[in-house]
């Protein structure tokens, strides 16, 4: 065994969430009356903290309006979060690594509550 500990990212690595994240970022911008960012720009937020993510998709939005954009994002994302699934083969990979004696961990910018809802 070469490594005792293996750390995975959550969004886009374990969980197939990129499309939902991008779609809800685009929807939140539209709801605020902003132009929807291109899909590739919206997908690029994966791995960022939420404030950095909304700044990325709406760089010209005044800072005092960022919390409102974040609220719109959450309002569209959270009801659909339960539809997310891990990538094919992830469960089997994690089980085999666990059986082989590796310690497994997740490093993510996602809040703890969001991670726990994903299990």
Protein Blocks (a to p, Z undefined) as FASTA:
>chain_A
ZZfbdcddfehplpccklmmmmmmmmmmmmnopacddfklmmmmgopafklmmmmmmmmb
cfklmmmmmmmmmmmmmmmmmmpccdehklmmmmmmmmnopacddddfbdfklmmmmZZ
